[in-house]
Amino acid sequence: MQRLRVDLDPLRETLLLTLYARALDARLPHPILGDTHSADIADAIDYDFAKLELKPSLVCGTALRAKKLDEAVRAFVARHPDAVVLDLGCGLDTRVLRCDPPAGVDWYDVDFPDVVDLRRRFLPDRSLCIGADLTTPGWLAPLPRDRPTMIVAEGLLPFLPGDAFQRMTRQLTAHLTTGELAINGYTRFAAWSMKYHPTIKAIGITAAQGFDDPHDPETWNARLTLVEEQLLARAPEVADFPRPLRAATRLMSHSTALSRQGARILRYRF
Ligand SMILES: C[S@@+](CC[C@H](N)C(=O)[O-])C[C@H]1O[C@@H](n2cnc3c(N)ncnc32)[C@H](O)[C@@H]1O
């Protein structure tokens, strides 16, 4: 099979990291997410995935947060069969396939225009795509205003500069009437320490945004109310982590402060 060469700048290249983490999870004897579509897409891309040196913690953490965000989307869609779903900074994530929403749901995948073009090659006709820089105003004008909307943003927060994530969230909740925002949270320490992570260093990007208190977004003037903070170190799926990682994660799970430094899912309603 002829594999496709992709030419992405470091900010966009991070989508290959999460794609490959899901692909590696799918090949584990006991996958957490089991997303074989991601494995198929990674196989079709000509890229030196080995340079990312993905460790089991990143593979399992990425698969688990994707699974928890999928659950949040599915639960929202089950309550609102006329929902709109926005996957912001979607990259090549196959969430729309995993969640397989009913016909009444409009699903929008949003990322930079060249990423959206790439997405159309691998995931044609599965969702409505918007090619835009999320830090610029105007991209959300075509979105329906009056339907319950699930906004999901995975792996996006640390890569938007300054207070761009807050501004984008304010614009979204000003445009939309009601809905939920679900993200994987990063503490300030977790976001800062990412730049020393071998995988992020291999890509050559500096990531920096995060917040510690899950209530912080309630102060963004975006009408957000915290519904749930899930500390994934305490998730039952940790039982399927490979042994040394499982033991370390269980140890960490005894401390809320330490668990917060790991993967966590934050859900807000507006
Ligand atoms: C770590 S990847 C995560 C991709 C996907 N959510 C996943 O979990 O596989 C970050 C994504 O955010 C996108 N992104 C970063 N900054 C963006 C911006 N200003 N506008 C649109 N997309 C952006 C990147 O192109 C990339 O696809």
The ligand as a Gaussian input file, in Angstrom:
#p B3LYP/6-31G(d) Opt

LIG

0 1
 C       -2.698000      17.318000      20.239000
 S       -3.566000      17.534000      18.744000
 C       -5.105000      16.773000      19.212000
 C       -5.895000      16.336000      18.007000
 C       -7.175000      15.565000      18.342000
 N       -8.034000      16.315000      19.214000
 C       -6.845000      14.221000      18.953000
 O       -7.118000      14.027000      20.155000
 O       -6.304000      13.383000      18.231000
 C       -3.969000      19.285000      18.760000
 C       -4.816000      19.699000      17.579000
 O       -5.208000      21.058000      17.772000
 C       -5.125000      21.707000      16.525000
 N       -4.961000      23.147000      16.764000
 C       -4.021000      23.735000      17.555000
 N       -4.162000      25.072000      17.511000
 C       -5.219000      25.330000      16.697000
 C       -5.844000      26.524000      16.246000
 N       -5.408000      27.738000      16.627000
 N       -6.896000      26.419000      15.397000
 C       -7.325000      25.201000      14.985000
 N       -6.778000      24.030000      15.386000
 C       -5.727000      24.096000      16.226000
 C       -3.915000      21.090000      15.851000
 O       -3.907000      21.302000      14.443000
 C       -4.090000      19.628000      16.250000
 O       -4.877000      18.942000      15.307000

